[in-house]
Amino acid sequence: MLSRTADHLFWMARYTERAENTARMLDVHYQTSLLPQPDAVARQGWEGLLRISELMPAYQYQYGEVSARDVLQFMVRDEYNPSSIYSCLRAARENARAVRGVLTTELWEAHNQTWLELQRLLKAGEFERDPARFFEWVKFRSHVSRGVAYGTMLQDEAFHFLRMGTFLERADNTARMLDVKFHAAPAEAATPGAAAGTDATLDFYHWSSILRSVSAFEIYRKVYRSVITPERVAELLILRPDMPRSLSACVEEVVRNLEAVRNAQSAETERHAGRLRAELRFARIDEILANGLHAFLTQFLERINALGTRISQTFLLPVPA
């Protein structure tokens, strides 16, 4: 496969996943903002959302003060924000168009219809009328794209590059979300053995919002069958290989698809991916928390982004003669 074709497929999947992840985070923050809470607390939540995507400087340059309305506009329909839902779905469609001949008809139509429908919804004001419904639509269209790819594409190199892009992006998002959310939690609530005086209601909404942002609330109840605690939230979203959006599950998928497209230059890339998988597979949550969750997640983000760079250098850029 041409490296240019692989690159388009890889980024088509990443942009689609990024749009879904942005919709998930915005939906949870929007729903949480409807609860009674001090203005300062609500503003910190929106600031945390911008920090997840490393967009605070760009937002402040354009809007200044942080407000729910401006953050939503910036993250949904701002065409100059490369991480907005609008920009991500536009980029996904453009990458799909560039490799139209590699995609099945159904997959191309799924991306094209998503882009056309997005423009119609934004022009009609559907987002402002009902943000929650709009975010559900974005998530649904991402599910459609992923399902059509899985159900109609030949599982060859093109398919494996799609999957690699999806799970690299998902791992990055889950780690960022965990880091910001745990940092935003009250100190006594974010550490093992939370103090008895912690407001149980606020704790519940904080930790359940993390789980809902990755569709893990029901999964948590099924796995642990008890109250929501920070330690178990971290364990579920980092180490559980059967949780679809956990770091462990994402890295496992990256390694599996990387092995399927290996070439003469990919040994070092596979070694780094395999080492990261092994460390997650044999890690324990008590050791991670004892050494510092922020330090662990910061290192993970550095390593997963370095892995993405290595994949680009190995497969997606022209190999020098």
C-alpha positions as CSV (number, residue, x, y, z in Angstrom):
1,M,0.0,0.0,0.0
2,L,1.2,3.5,-0.8
3,S,2.2,5.5,2.3
4,R,0.0,8.4,1.2
5,T,-3.0,6.1,1.1
6,A,-2.2,4.6,4.5
7,D,-1.8,8.2,5.9
8,H,-5.3,9.2,4.7
9,L,-6.9,6.1,6.1
10,F,-5.1,6.5,9.5
11,W,-6.1,10.2,9.8
12,M,-9.7,9.6,8.6
13,A,-10.1,7.2,11.5
14,R,-8.4,9.5,14.0
15,Y,-10.5,12.6,13.1
16,T,-13.7,10.6,13.3
17,E,-12.8,9.3,16.7
18,R,-11.7,12.7,17.9
19,A,-15.1,14.2,16.9
20,E,-16.8,11.5,18.9
21,N,-14.6,12.0,21.9
22,T,-15.1,15.8,21.8
23,A,-18.9,15.2,21.7
24,R,-18.7,12.9,24.6
25,M,-16.8,15.4,26.8
26,L,-19.0,18.3,25.8
27,D,-22.2,16.3,26.5
28,V,-21.1,15.3,30.0
29,H,-20.0,18.9,30.8
30,Y,-23.2,20.3,29.4
31,Q,-25.3,17.9,31.4
32,T,-23.3,18.6,34.6
33,S,-23.5,22.4,34.1
34,L,-27.3,22.1,34.5
35,L,-26.9,20.9,38.1
36,P,-26.9,23.5,41.0
37,Q,-23.3,24.6,41.5
38,P,-21.3,27.8,42.1
39,D,-20.3,29.7,39.0
40,A,-16.6,29.3,39.9
41,V,-17.0,25.5,39.9
42,A,-18.8,25.5,36.6
43,R,-16.1,27.7,35.0
44,Q,-13.4,25.4,36.3
45,G,-15.2,22.5,34.5
46,W,-15.2,24.3,31.2
47,E,-11.5,25.3,31.7
48,G,-10.6,21.7,32.3
49,L,-12.3,20.7,29.1
50,L,-10.1,23.2,27.1
51,R,-7.0,21.9,28.9
52,I,-7.8,18.3,27.9
53,S,-7.4,19.3,24.3
54,E,-4.6,21.8,25.0
55,L,-6.7,24.6,23.5
56,M,-6.8,27.1,26.3
57,P,-4.3,29.6,24.7
58,A,-6.2,29.5,21.3
59,Y,-9.6,29.9,23.1
60,Q,-8.4,32.9,25.2
61,Y,-6.9,34.6,22.2
62,Q,-10.3,34.4,20.4
63,Y,-12.8,34.7,23.3
64,G,-11.0,35.9,26.4
65,E,-13.1,34.9,29.5
66,V,-14.2,31.3,29.8
67,S,-18.0,30.9,29.5
68,A,-20.1,27.8,28.7
69,R,-21.7,29.4,25.6
70,D,-18.3,30.4,24.0
71,V,-16.6,27.1,24.9
72,L,-19.5,25.2,23.2
73,Q,-19.2,27.4,20.1
74,F,-15.5,27.0,20.0
75,M,-15.5,23.2,20.4
76,V,-18.4,22.5,18.1
77,R,-18.6,24.8,15.1
78,D,-15.5,27.0,15.0
79,E,-13.9,26.2,11.7
80,Y,-10.6,27.7,12.8
81,N,-10.3,25.4,15.7
82,P,-8.7,22.2,14.3
83,S,-10.1,20.1,17.2
84,S,-13.7,21.3,16.9
85,I,-16.4,18.8,15.8
86,Y,-16.9,20.7,12.6
87,S,-13.2,20.7,11.7
88,C,-12.7,17.0,12.6
89,L,-15.7,15.8,10.5
90,R,-14.6,18.0,7.6
91,A,-11.0,16.5,7.8
92,A,-12.4,13.0,8.1
93,R,-14.5,13.5,5.0
94,E,-11.6,15.0,3.0
95,N,-9.3,12.1,3.9
96,A,-12.0,9.7,2.9
97,R,-12.5,11.5,-0.4
98,A,-8.7,11.3,-1.1
99,V,-8.9,7.5,-0.9
100,R,-12.4,7.0,-2.3
101,G,-11.2,4.0,-4.4
102,V,-9.9,2.1,-1.3
103,L,-13.1,2.5,0.7
104,T,-16.3,0.5,0.2
105,T,-19.3,2.4,-1.2
106,E,-21.1,2.2,2.1
107,L,-18.2,3.6,4.1
108,W,-17.7,6.5,1.7
109,E,-21.4,7.3,1.8
110,A,-21.4,7.2,5.6
111,H,-18.6,9.8,5.8
112,N,-20.1,12.0,3.1
113,Q,-23.6,11.9,4.6
114,T,-22.2,12.8,8.0
115,W,-20.5,15.9,6.6
116,L,-23.6,17.0,4.6
117,E,-25.9,16.4,7.5
118,L,-23.6,18.3,9.9
119,Q,-23.7,21.4,7.7
120,R,-27.5,21.2,7.6
121,L,-27.9,20.8,11.4
122,L,-25.6,23.7,12.2
123,K,-27.2,25.9,9.6
124,A,-30.7,25.1,11.0
125,G,-29.6,25.9,14.5
126,E,-30.2,22.3,15.8
127,F,-27.1,22.5,18.0
128,E,-28.2,25.6,19.9
129,R,-31.8,24.3,20.1
130,D,-30.8,21.0,21.8
131,P,-27.0,20.4,22.4
132,A,-27.5,17.0,24.0
133,R,-29.4,15.7,21.0
134,F,-26.7,17.1,18.7
135,F,-23.9,15.4,20.7
136,E,-25.8,12.1,20.5
137,W,-26.0,12.5,16.7
138,V,-22.2,13.0,16.5
139,K,-21.6,9.9,18.6
140,F,-24.1,7.9,16.5
141,R,-22.5,8.9,13.2
142,S,-19.1,7.8,14.6
143,H,-20.6,4.5,15.5
144,V,-22.0,4.2,12.0
145,S,-18.7,4.9,10.4
146,R,-16.8,2.4,12.6
147,G,-19.5,-0.3,12.2
148,V,-19.7,0.1,8.4
149,A,-15.9,-0.2,8.2
150,Y,-15.9,-3.3,10.3
151,G,-18.9,-4.9,8.4
152,T,-18.0,-4.1,4.8
153,M,-14.2,-3.6,4.4
154,L,-11.8,-6.4,3.5
155,Q,-9.6,-6.9,6.6
156,D,-6.4,-6.0,4.7
157,E,-3.8,-3.3,5.3
158,A,-6.3,-0.5,4.7
159,F,-8.5,-1.9,7.5
160,H,-5.6,-2.2,9.9
161,F,-4.5,1.4,9.4
162,L,-8.1,2.5,10.1
163,R,-8.1,0.5,13.4
164,M,-4.7,1.8,14.4
165,G,-5.8,5.4,14.0
166,T,-9.0,4.8,15.9
167,F,-7.3,3.3,19.0
168,L,-4.4,5.6,19.1
169,E,-6.8,8.5,19.2
170,R,-9.0,6.8,21.8
171,A,-6.1,6.0,24.1
172,D,-4.8,9.6,24.0
173,N,-8.3,10.9,24.8
174,T,-9.0,8.6,27.7
175,A,-5.6,9.4,29.3
176,R,-6.2,13.2,28.9
177,M,-9.7,13.0,30.3
178,L,-8.6,10.9,33.3
179,D,-5.7,13.3,34.1
180,V,-7.8,16.4,34.0
181,K,-10.7,15.0,35.9
182,F,-8.6,13.5,38.7
183,H,-6.7,16.8,39.0
184,A,-10.0,18.7,39.2
185,A,-11.4,16.4,41.9
186,P,-11.2,17.5,45.6
187,A,-7.9,16.3,47.0
188,E,-9.6,14.2,49.6
189,A,-11.9,12.6,47.1
190,A,-9.2,11.8,44.6
191,T,-7.0,9.7,46.9
192,P,-7.5,6.2,48.4
193,G,-9.4,6.2,51.6
194,A,-11.4,9.4,51.0
195,A,-12.3,11.4,54.1
196,A,-15.7,10.7,55.7
197,G,-16.6,14.4,55.4
198,T,-16.4,14.4,51.6
199,D,-19.7,15.4,50.1
200,A,-21.0,12.1,48.8
201,T,-23.4,13.6,46.3
202,L,-20.8,15.8,44.7
203,D,-18.4,12.9,44.6
204,F,-21.0,10.7,42.9
205,Y,-21.7,13.2,40.1
206,H,-18.0,13.9,39.6
207,W,-16.9,10.3,39.2
208,S,-20.0,9.1,37.4
209,S,-19.5,12.0,34.9
210,I,-16.0,10.5,34.1
211,L,-17.6,7.1,33.6
212,R,-20.4,8.4,31.4
213,S,-18.0,10.3,29.2
214,V,-16.6,6.9,28.1
215,S,-19.9,4.9,28.2
216,A,-18.6,3.1,31.3
217,F,-21.2,3.8,34.0
218,E,-23.2,0.6,33.5
219,I,-20.0,-1.4,33.0
220,Y,-18.7,-0.1,36.3
221,R,-21.9,-1.3,38.1
222,K,-21.6,-4.7,36.4
223,V,-17.9,-5.2,37.2
224,Y,-17.7,-3.8,40.8
225,R,-21.3,-3.9,42.0
226,S,-20.6,-1.2,44.7
227,V,-20.2,2.5,45.2
228,I,-18.1,4.5,42.8
229,T,-14.6,5.1,44.1
230,P,-11.6,6.9,42.5
231,E,-9.4,3.8,42.7
232,R,-11.8,1.6,40.8
233,V,-12.6,4.3,38.2
234,A,-8.9,4.5,37.5
235,E,-8.5,0.7,37.4
236,L,-11.4,0.3,35.0
237,L,-10.2,3.0,32.6
238,I,-6.5,2.1,32.7
239,L,-6.0,-1.6,33.3
240,R,-9.2,-3.5,32.4
241,P,-8.6,-5.2,29.0
242,D,-12.3,-6.0,28.6
243,M,-13.3,-2.3,28.9
244,P,-13.4,-1.0,25.2
245,R,-12.1,2.5,26.0
246,S,-9.5,1.6,28.6
247,L,-5.8,2.3,28.0
248,S,-5.0,-1.4,28.1
249,A,-7.7,-2.3,25.5
250,C,-6.6,0.5,23.2
251,V,-2.9,-0.4,23.3
252,E,-3.8,-4.1,22.8
253,E,-5.6,-3.1,19.6
254,V,-2.8,-0.9,18.4
255,V,-0.3,-3.7,18.8
256,R,-2.5,-6.3,17.1
257,N,-3.0,-4.1,14.0
258,L,0.6,-3.1,14.0
259,E,1.7,-6.7,13.8
260,A,-0.7,-7.2,10.9
261,V,1.1,-4.6,8.8
262,R,4.7,-5.1,9.9
263,N,7.4,-4.6,7.4
264,A,11.2,-4.7,7.3
265,Q,11.5,-1.3,9.1
266,S,8.8,-1.8,11.8
267,A,10.7,-3.9,14.4
268,E,11.6,-1.0,16.7
269,T,8.1,0.5,16.5
270,E,6.6,-2.9,17.4
271,R,9.1,-3.2,20.3
272,H,7.9,0.1,21.8
273,A,4.3,-0.8,21.4
274,G,4.8,-4.3,22.9
275,R,6.6,-2.9,25.9
276,L,3.8,-0.4,26.6
277,R,1.3,-3.2,26.3
278,A,3.2,-5.4,28.7
279,E,3.5,-2.7,31.3
280,L,-0.2,-2.1,31.2
281,R,-1.0,-5.8,31.3
282,F,1.0,-6.5,34.4
283,A,0.5,-3.1,36.3
284,R,-1.4,-2.8,39.5
285,I,-3.6,0.2,40.3
286,D,-2.4,0.5,43.9
287,E,1.2,0.9,42.6
288,I,0.1,3.4,40.0
289,L,-1.7,5.5,42.6
290,A,1.2,5.2,45.1
291,N,3.6,6.5,42.5
292,G,1.3,9.3,41.3
293,L,-1.5,9.0,38.8
294,H,-0.6,12.3,37.1
295,A,3.0,11.2,36.6
296,F,1.8,7.9,35.1
297,L,-0.7,9.5,32.7
298,T,1.8,12.2,31.7
299,Q,4.3,9.5,30.8
300,F,1.7,7.4,29.0
301,L,0.7,10.4,26.9
302,E,4.3,11.0,25.9
303,R,4.7,7.4,25.0
304,I,1.5,7.0,23.0
305,N,2.2,10.2,21.1
306,A,5.8,8.9,20.5
307,L,4.3,5.7,19.2
308,G,2.1,7.6,16.8
309,T,5.1,9.4,15.5
310,R,7.0,6.2,15.1
311,I,4.1,4.7,13.1
312,S,4.0,7.7,10.9
313,Q,7.8,7.5,10.2
314,T,7.6,3.7,9.6
315,F,4.5,3.5,7.5
316,L,2.9,6.8,6.6
317,L,5.9,8.9,5.3
318,P,8.0,8.0,2.2
319,V,10.9,5.8,3.1
320,P,14.2,7.3,1.9
321,A,15.9,5.2,-0.8
